[in-house]
């Protein structure tokens, strides 16, 4: 089963295990009942912002939706082994330009979520800012990335990094038609 199918299944299982209705979850995470049902039925894979809101509302780490087998010790993710593990492709229009690859989906009890993110360029008209609790650290590995953060825009090239509070509306986009690859580390309080 691909990561896209696991997320909805885990959201539903945790919601039901905690005996939380759709209405209660919607109220806690400020999403519509239709959005929650689409996520649980795997007809929509949420971007990280709604996924983080759902995790907060359910009292779990966002990684709980991505975890496979949990490991207490160190988790090593070798280049060839990690190429297809933990890949999440998003359906929402605002996130179709992103592919996330989890680098820690087997680590139990983690407080950070490291991802390799591939960005395809998108049109400025398609840009939708999002926000969520926590912090993000971004390191550009390849290409050029334009990060809109509130009213400011930052252009980052290979080797550049940025660290910011994720409660401020933000989005990342590749600066050119070649796309970009970056390391992103997210921290979200439970």
Helices and strands as residue ranges (DSSP letters): H 3-17, H 22-29, H 33-40, H 48-58, G 62-65, H 79-82, E 87-89, G 93-95, E 98-102, E 112-119, G 124-126, E 135-149, E 152-157, E 161-165, E 170-174, E 180-187
